[in-house]
Amino acid sequence: MSLTIKRPADSYSPLYFLASLGAGGLAVTFFMYLMFWVPHKGRPVPIFEDIMTVFETGSMPLKSAALLAMIGIAVFAFLNIKYLIWNFSALAAFKKTDAYTKLRASNAETTLLAAPLATAMTVNALFIVGLVFVPGLWSVVEYLFPLALVAFLAIGVWAFSTIADFLGRVLTKGGVFDVTANNSFAQLLPAFAVAMVGVGLAAPAAMSTNTVTVGVSLVLSTFFGFTAIVYTVVAAITAFNSMLHHGTAKEAGPTLMVIVPILTVLGILFLRQNHGLHVGFDAHVTAGETMVFLARLLTVQVIFLLLGMLVLRRQGYFTDFVFGSKTSPGSYALVCPGVALSVMIQFFVNKGLVGAGVIDKFGTSYWILTIIALAFQGAMIALVLRLNRQHFSAMPEAAMVPGE
């Protein structure tokens, strides 16, 4: 048995793009502080000038929250970009190996969709960084929206091209897709990538005042959003059938909760669209309808979270791959559900319950519910730091488990 010391990440898998994705998601959780606690009257999102006003005239708790948010966004946006660059470099080297050729001929070909998924998240994170740290950005934002649409559309074409390679192979050649190895939700990764592109394309609908820009944003985001929904339904049904026959693949267990981030992304997509329809086309959705819409999404998320945790605990996944000595790049898939729930709870509390007048903003009930979101955020920060230490620090090679 070899005891050569090396980093687990040196045994590369495209799933390591999820390390970048998770960091980007955590940057978004810190932006929620600014989104819902910092006043930004007349604008759908807070900007640098709003934050500076808080530092000048806000209360000490609000100043502290804004400062923490800025630090959190800066740190995790940096990690997001750092791991994205590392992944592209590692992927370029990986493409020259026999392991890559084998991957392209297996079910795991869809893991390549982690690359456009993480890239789309980085574009979203960079926009947040711009809003928070760049003075005067809002004065030129209308010129940036068409560029953002082009960028996300390009990522979308990349994602569709990768999906086409996979589906073109498995749907035209019998017997090349291993149904017995489809006993997880790993095949939902393409849907997640397409949804992430869709939510990016929906951003101009929520923020632009140009009717053409809003219209293009609505149409493009609808295409990608509903493509993600269709793909999710088909892939989930076929995967669940395989899991009932063969049990859930232990190393792919975290994928059972991928429904959670997909629904958060799609939920934000539809909220952005509703705002664009309201501002640009005078179409109205009531606060009560928004509250129930978010409650329905949150219900499905909790169901899949409970299902995933049940299976992972029964399989001893955390004992082996999180707190134990074994490593698997798929462990980074654990970060997405926690981040997604933190963000969704913030939206449900602020856009749902507060918006509908069920609870008072900054009241006792408000903070009790918000603490749940903050708890998920804190747990995911700890998990990311733990996984980064496990995967990007040297360890005995014999303890590694290769990613699928």
BAGU-91752 format. One record per residue (C-alpha): residue in one letter; y, x, z. Coordinates in nm, 4 decimals. Example, Ala and Ser with C-alpha at 12.3 -4.5 7.8 and 13.67 -1.06 7.14 Angstrom:
2
 koldren        Y        X        Z
       A  -0.4500   1.2300   0.7800
       S  -0.1060   1.3670   0.7140
***
This chain:
404
 koldren        Y        X        Z
       M   0.0000   0.0000   0.0000
       S   0.3362   0.1421  -0.1042
       L   0.6026   0.1738   0.1635
       T   0.8731   0.2914  -0.0759
       I   1.2149   0.1923   0.0530
       K   1.4172  -0.0126  -0.1933
       R   1.6260  -0.3269  -0.2042
       P   1.4457  -0.6568  -0.2668
       A   1.7181  -0.7396  -0.5194
       D   1.5996  -0.4445  -0.7286
       S   1.2988  -0.6609  -0.8208
       Y   1.5343  -0.8729  -1.0259
       S   1.5196  -1.2456  -1.0886
       P   1.7913  -1.4595  -1.2540
       L   1.7813  -1.6679  -0.9361
       Y   1.9999  -1.3977  -0.7803
       F   2.2886  -1.5666  -0.9621
       L   2.2581  -1.8187  -0.6781
       A   2.3986  -1.5505  -0.4453
       S   2.7207  -1.5684  -0.6458
       L   2.7027  -1.9487  -0.6622
       G   2.6652  -1.9843  -0.2850
       A   2.9644  -1.7626  -0.2161
       G   3.1738  -1.9639  -0.4597
       G   3.0645  -2.2850  -0.2920
       L   3.1724  -2.1519   0.0478
       A   3.5171  -2.0759  -0.0966
       V   3.5350  -2.4453  -0.1896
       T   3.4460  -2.5490   0.1674
       F   3.7476  -2.3551   0.2930
       F   3.9673  -2.5175   0.0277
       M   3.8740  -2.8541   0.1837
       Y   4.0888  -2.7563   0.4859
       L   4.3913  -2.7291   0.2580
       M   4.2956  -3.0265   0.0425
       F   4.2795  -3.2740   0.3277
       W   4.4916  -3.1245   0.6057
       V   4.7908  -2.9722   0.4250
       P   5.0481  -3.2265   0.2966
       H   5.0930  -3.2107  -0.0822
       K   5.2937  -3.5200  -0.1671
       G   5.3249  -3.5891  -0.5389
       R   5.0401  -3.3573  -0.6345
       P   4.6621  -3.4162  -0.6333
       V   4.5958  -3.0721  -0.4835
       P   4.7785  -2.8357  -0.2452
       I   4.9448  -2.5287  -0.3910
       F   5.0908  -2.2022  -0.2612
       E   5.4288  -2.3584  -0.1860
       D   5.2689  -2.6356   0.0249
       I   5.0864  -2.3763   0.2320
       M   5.4039  -2.1748   0.2845
       T   5.5766  -2.4918   0.4071
       V   5.2998  -2.5315   0.6647
       F   5.3535  -2.1748   0.7849
       E   5.7261  -2.2487   0.8208
       T   5.7240  -2.5948   0.9789
       G   5.3644  -2.6900   1.0642
       S   5.1992  -2.7084   1.4045
       M   5.0108  -2.4091   1.5389
       P   4.6652  -2.5651   1.4853
       L   4.7548  -2.6479   1.1239
       K   4.8952  -2.2991   1.0664
       S   4.5755  -2.1497   1.2075
       A   4.3583  -2.3714   0.9858
       A   4.5613  -2.2835   0.6762
       L   4.5394  -1.9109   0.7540
       L   4.1638  -1.9349   0.8124
       A   4.1265  -2.1249   0.4861
       M   4.3143  -1.8592   0.2910
       I   4.1054  -1.5802   0.4448
       G   3.7839  -1.7698   0.3779
       I   3.8768  -1.8425   0.0175
       A   3.9724  -1.4791  -0.0441
       V   3.6552  -1.3368   0.1132
       F   3.4061  -1.5689  -0.0523
       A   3.5818  -1.5716  -0.3902
       F   3.5544  -1.1917  -0.3797
       L   3.1813  -1.2132  -0.2995
       N   3.1398  -1.4746  -0.5714
       I   3.2872  -1.2425  -0.8349
       K   3.1152  -0.9331  -0.6922
       Y   2.7683  -1.0840  -0.7154
       L   2.8409  -1.2413  -1.0551
       I   2.9288  -0.8994  -1.1994
       W   2.6253  -0.7414  -1.0318
       N   2.3996  -1.0101  -1.1756
       F   2.5217  -0.9671  -1.5306
       S   2.4621  -0.5942  -1.5031
       A   2.1148  -0.6430  -1.3536
       L   2.0297  -0.9123  -1.6103
       A   2.1238  -0.6790  -1.8963
       A   1.8768  -0.4227  -1.7641
       F   1.6164  -0.6920  -1.6938
       K   1.6277  -0.8095  -2.0558
       K   1.4845  -0.4724  -2.1635
       T   1.1683  -0.5156  -1.9545
       D   0.8310  -0.6783  -2.0172
       A   0.8988  -0.9043  -1.7187
       Y   1.1840  -1.0672  -1.9120
       T   0.9605  -1.1310  -2.2121
       K   0.7032  -1.2879  -1.9808
       L   0.9717  -1.5016  -1.8156
       R   1.0894  -1.6351  -2.1526
       A   0.7344  -1.7532  -2.2236
       S   0.6857  -1.9314  -1.8891
       N   0.8177  -2.2285  -1.6922
       A   1.0571  -1.9849  -1.5230
       E   1.2638  -1.9546  -1.8426
       T   1.4918  -2.2224  -1.6963
       T   1.5937  -1.9794  -1.4189
       L   1.8237  -1.8290  -1.6837
       L   2.0413  -2.1402  -1.6384
       A   2.1498  -1.9913  -1.3054
       A   2.3814  -1.7644  -1.5080
       P   2.6023  -2.0357  -1.6668
       L   2.5817  -2.2311  -1.3394
       A   2.7260  -1.9415  -1.1398
       T   2.9800  -1.8611  -1.4114
       A   3.1112  -2.2182  -1.4104
       M   3.1443  -2.2000  -1.0325
       T   3.3419  -1.8763  -1.0658
       V   3.5892  -2.0410  -1.3036
       N   3.6336  -2.3208  -1.0484
       A   3.6770  -2.0652  -0.7685
       L   3.9349  -1.8698  -0.9668
       F   4.1375  -2.1860  -1.0202
       I   4.1354  -2.2441  -0.6440
       V   4.2462  -1.8852  -0.5886
       G   4.5319  -1.9436  -0.8327
       L   4.6454  -2.2612  -0.6562
       V   4.6353  -2.0979  -0.3135
       F   4.7729  -1.7502  -0.3818
       V   4.9897  -1.7623  -0.6966
       P   5.3513  -1.8795  -0.6482
       G   5.4856  -2.1077  -0.9184
       L   5.1494  -2.1694  -1.0827
       W   5.1969  -2.5445  -1.0854
       S   5.5010  -2.5087  -1.3130
       V   5.2784  -2.3785  -1.5947
       V   4.9575  -2.5597  -1.5056
       E   4.9735  -2.7930  -1.8070
       Y   4.9366  -2.4885  -2.0305
       L   4.6327  -2.3745  -1.8329
       F   4.4376  -2.6992  -1.8621
       P   4.3555  -2.6612  -2.2355
       L   4.2396  -2.3046  -2.1639
       A   4.0216  -2.4321  -1.8804
       L   3.8693  -2.6952  -2.1079
       V   3.7879  -2.4287  -2.3677
       A   3.6359  -2.2009  -2.1026
       F   3.4128  -2.4700  -1.9547
       L   3.3166  -2.5961  -2.2985
       A   3.2098  -2.2432  -2.3953
       I   2.9972  -2.2204  -2.0791
       G   2.8550  -2.5618  -2.1637
       V   2.7547  -2.4475  -2.5123
       W   2.5895  -2.1423  -2.3549
       A   2.3977  -2.3657  -2.1133
       F   2.2872  -2.6037  -2.3885
       S   2.1750  -2.3123  -2.6032
       T   1.9560  -2.1805  -2.3199
       I   1.8161  -2.5287  -2.2543
       A   1.7471  -2.5689  -2.6274
       D   1.5458  -2.2463  -2.6317
       F   1.3297  -2.3776  -2.3485
       L   1.2854  -2.7363  -2.4652
       G   1.2394  -2.6289  -2.8259
       R   0.9507  -2.4082  -2.7159
       V   0.7728  -2.6421  -2.4748
       L   0.8196  -2.9620  -2.6769
       T   0.7023  -2.8214  -3.0085
       K   0.4107  -2.6069  -2.8925
       G   0.1374  -2.7794  -2.6969
       G   0.0049  -2.6174  -2.3839
       V   0.2896  -2.3694  -2.3233
       F   0.4319  -2.5585  -2.0256
       D   0.2220  -2.5173  -1.7130
       V   0.2222  -2.8632  -1.5540
       T   0.0312  -2.7386  -1.2497
       A   0.3145  -2.4912  -1.1818
       N   0.5786  -2.7655  -1.2066
       N   0.5206  -2.8640  -0.8440
       S   0.8819  -2.8242  -0.7294
       F   1.2298  -2.9263  -0.8408
       A   1.2897  -2.5870  -1.0019
       Q   1.3209  -2.7559  -1.3413
       L   1.6350  -2.9362  -1.2206
       L   1.8336  -2.6127  -1.2430
       P   1.9485  -2.6932  -1.6008
       A   2.0822  -3.0285  -1.4796
       F   2.2723  -2.8530  -1.2007
       A   2.4275  -2.6118  -1.4508
       V   2.5338  -2.8912  -1.6854
       A   2.6789  -3.0901  -1.3937
       M   2.8816  -2.7873  -1.2804
       V   3.0289  -2.7566  -1.6283
       G   3.1048  -3.1289  -1.6221
       V   3.2961  -3.1174  -1.2942
       G   3.5047  -2.8301  -1.4305
       L   3.5827  -3.0285  -1.7434
       A   3.6892  -3.3228  -1.5240
       A   3.9523  -3.1203  -1.3355
       P   4.2327  -3.1715  -1.5917
       A   4.1721  -3.5477  -1.5730
       A   4.2571  -3.5354  -1.2032
       M   4.5569  -3.3046  -1.2297
       S   4.7196  -3.3304  -1.5729
       T   4.9968  -3.5715  -1.6647
       N   4.9422  -3.5260  -2.0384
       T   4.7583  -3.8274  -2.1803
       V   4.5801  -3.6261  -2.4492
       T   4.4623  -3.3649  -2.2011
       V   4.3409  -3.6346  -1.9616
       G   4.1631  -3.8200  -2.2436
       V   3.9834  -3.5103  -2.3711
       S   3.8876  -3.4194  -2.0151
       L   3.7454  -3.7664  -1.9514
       V   3.5352  -3.7717  -2.2681
       L   3.3963  -3.4179  -2.2358
       S   3.3185  -3.4490  -1.8647
       T   3.1460  -3.7820  -1.9272
       F   2.9184  -3.6199  -2.1862
       F   2.8166  -3.3374  -1.9549
       G   2.7973  -3.5567  -1.6468
       F   2.5641  -3.8115  -1.8003
       T   2.3583  -3.5400  -1.9660
       A   2.3043  -3.3984  -1.6177
       I   2.2035  -3.7410  -1.4848
       V   1.9483  -3.8003  -1.7617
       Y   1.8018  -3.4512  -1.7269
       T   1.7804  -3.4886  -1.3485
       V   1.5926  -3.8182  -1.3682
       V   1.3399  -3.6950  -1.6263
       A   1.2794  -3.3563  -1.4625
       A   1.2525  -3.5041  -1.1107
       I   0.9962  -3.7665  -1.2112
       T   0.7694  -3.5169  -1.3893
       A   0.8016  -3.2648  -1.1048
       F   0.7284  -3.5200  -0.8323
       N   0.4118  -3.6232  -1.0139
       S   0.2971  -3.2601  -1.0153
       M   0.3825  -3.2187  -0.6465
       L   0.1733  -3.5231  -0.5570
       H  -0.1234  -3.3675  -0.7380
       H  -0.0862  -3.0031  -0.6362
       G   0.1452  -2.9949  -0.3350
       T   0.4842  -2.8216  -0.3347
       A   0.4969  -2.4559  -0.4373
       K   0.5907  -2.2793  -0.1143
       E   0.8312  -2.0264  -0.2601
       A   1.0084  -2.2984  -0.4600
       G   1.0333  -2.5332  -0.1613
       P   1.4143  -2.5084  -0.1318
       T   1.4484  -2.6698  -0.4751
       L   1.3484  -3.0036  -0.3197
       M   1.7078  -3.0255  -0.1964
       V   1.8784  -2.9377  -0.5274
       I   1.9533  -3.3091  -0.5652
       V   2.2103  -3.2645  -0.2855
       P   2.4469  -3.0257  -0.4699
       I   2.3930  -3.2074  -0.7999
       L   2.5166  -3.5313  -0.6407
       T   2.8154  -3.3628  -0.4755
       V   2.9205  -3.2112  -0.8071
       L   2.8730  -3.5411  -0.9915
       G   3.0523  -3.7287  -0.7142
       I   3.3588  -3.5056  -0.7447
       L   3.3368  -3.5407  -1.1222
       F   3.3600  -3.9203  -1.0996
       L   3.6379  -3.9073  -0.8379
       R   3.8357  -3.6832  -1.0703
       Q   3.7752  -3.9204  -1.3574
       N   3.8852  -4.2202  -1.1500
       H   4.2099  -4.0418  -1.0632
       G   4.2715  -3.9604  -1.4293
       L   4.2032  -4.3201  -1.5318
       H   4.4420  -4.4427  -1.2648
       V   4.7295  -4.2075  -1.3473
       G   4.6823  -4.1821  -1.7217
       F   4.5520  -4.5240  -1.8196
       D   4.6470  -4.7564  -1.5312
       A   4.2838  -4.8282  -1.4400
       H   4.2339  -4.8901  -1.0697
       V   3.9491  -4.8360  -0.8253
       T   3.9996  -4.9753  -0.4750
       A   3.9690  -4.7646  -0.1611
       G   3.6756  -4.9771  -0.0491
       E   3.4887  -4.9120  -0.3727
       T   3.5448  -4.5385  -0.3333
       M   3.4138  -4.5502   0.0237
       V   3.0942  -4.7323  -0.0784
       F   3.0447  -4.5040  -0.3802
       L   3.0603  -4.1950  -0.1585
       A   2.8397  -4.3598   0.1051
       R   2.5710  -4.4241  -0.1575
       L   2.5774  -4.0644  -0.2761
       L   2.5665  -3.9362   0.0812
       T   2.2681  -4.1623   0.1556
       V   2.0637  -4.0166  -0.1297
       Q   2.1635  -3.6666  -0.0241
       V   2.0481  -3.7207   0.3336
       I   1.7149  -3.8603   0.2078
       F   1.6447  -3.5522  -0.0032
       L   1.7694  -3.3198   0.2705
       L   1.5221  -3.4755   0.5145
       L   1.2424  -3.4568   0.2566
       G   1.3149  -3.0927   0.1825
       M   1.3381  -2.9937   0.5486
       L   1.0118  -3.1769   0.6237
       V   0.8217  -2.9837   0.3558
       L   0.9853  -2.6482   0.4374
       R   0.9029  -2.6816   0.8077
       R   0.5434  -2.7849   0.7379
       Q   0.5027  -2.4860   0.5065
       G   0.6647  -2.2424   0.7490
       Y   0.9209  -2.1409   0.4863
       F   1.1945  -2.0432   0.7301
       T   0.9537  -1.8414   0.9433
       D   0.8456  -1.6389   0.6406
       F   1.1471  -1.6132   0.4099
       V   1.4583  -1.6611   0.6240
       F   1.3758  -1.5329   0.9730
       G   1.0681  -1.3322   0.8782
       S   1.0114  -1.0144   0.6806
       K   0.9302  -1.1727   0.3446
       T   1.1989  -1.2176   0.0800
       S   1.2326  -1.4477  -0.2186
       P   1.5376  -1.4831  -0.4448
       G   1.4797  -1.8588  -0.4331
       S   1.5955  -1.8526  -0.0692
       Y   1.9530  -1.8593  -0.1989
       A   1.8825  -2.2163  -0.3125
       L   1.9010  -2.3096   0.0568
       V   2.2751  -2.2410   0.0575
       C   2.3669  -2.5021  -0.2039
       P   2.2578  -2.8162  -0.0107
       G   2.4408  -2.7153   0.3075
       V   2.7584  -2.6309   0.1187
       A   2.7334  -2.9513  -0.0843
       L   2.6888  -3.1668   0.2260
       S   2.9875  -3.0015   0.3956
       V   3.2053  -3.0814   0.0947
       M   3.0677  -3.4343   0.0506
       I   3.1227  -3.5221   0.4170
       Q   3.4834  -3.4045   0.3877
       F   3.5328  -3.6312   0.0857
       F   3.3541  -3.9233   0.2525
       V   3.5658  -3.8937   0.5672
       N   3.9005  -3.8422   0.3925
       K   3.8745  -4.0247   0.0604
       G   3.6271  -4.2820   0.1874
       L   3.6749  -4.3790   0.5518
       V   4.0394  -4.2754   0.5939
       G   4.1337  -4.4007   0.2484
       A   3.9849  -4.7420   0.3221
       G   4.1477  -4.7591   0.6653
       V   3.8176  -4.7567   0.8574
       I   3.9249  -4.4629   1.0750
       D   4.2598  -4.2971   1.1458
       K   4.3295  -3.9543   1.0054
       F   4.3115  -3.6870   1.2767
       G   4.1845  -3.9428   1.5296
       T   3.8809  -3.8925   1.7562
       S   3.6320  -4.0446   1.5090
       Y   3.7829  -3.8358   1.2317
       W   3.7193  -3.5080   1.4141
       I   3.3709  -3.6048   1.5299
       L   3.2681  -3.6592   1.1676
       T   3.4612  -3.3586   1.0409
       I   3.2865  -3.1327   1.2931
       I   2.9583  -3.2206   1.1196
       A   3.1005  -3.0867   0.7930
       L   3.2282  -2.7743   0.9683
       A   2.8873  -2.7227   1.1302
       F   2.7171  -2.7244   0.7903
       Q   2.9789  -2.4798   0.6646
       G   2.9273  -2.2447   0.9592
       A   2.5495  -2.2563   0.9207
       M   2.5750  -2.1717   0.5511
       I   2.8095  -1.8783   0.6195
       A   2.5513  -1.7413   0.8634
       L   2.2726  -1.8028   0.6105
       V   2.4583  -1.6251   0.3301
       L   2.5258  -1.3229   0.5481
       R   2.1596  -1.3184   0.6548
       L   2.0272  -1.3458   0.2988
       N   2.2685  -1.0833   0.1665
       R   2.1505  -0.8464   0.4369
       Q   1.7853  -0.9217   0.3560
       H   1.8090  -0.8904  -0.0201
       F   2.0719  -0.6241  -0.0751
       S   1.9693  -0.3818   0.1990
       A   1.6807  -0.1363   0.1726
       M   1.3466  -0.2483   0.3157
       P   0.9781  -0.1582   0.2799
       E   0.8617  -0.2579  -0.0653
       A   0.5370  -0.3969   0.0760
       A   0.7279  -0.6795   0.2495
       M   0.8709  -0.8169  -0.0736
       V   0.7477  -1.1280  -0.2488
       P   0.8367  -1.1375  -0.6189
       G   1.0440  -1.4314  -0.7360
       E   0.8946  -1.6880  -0.9722
***
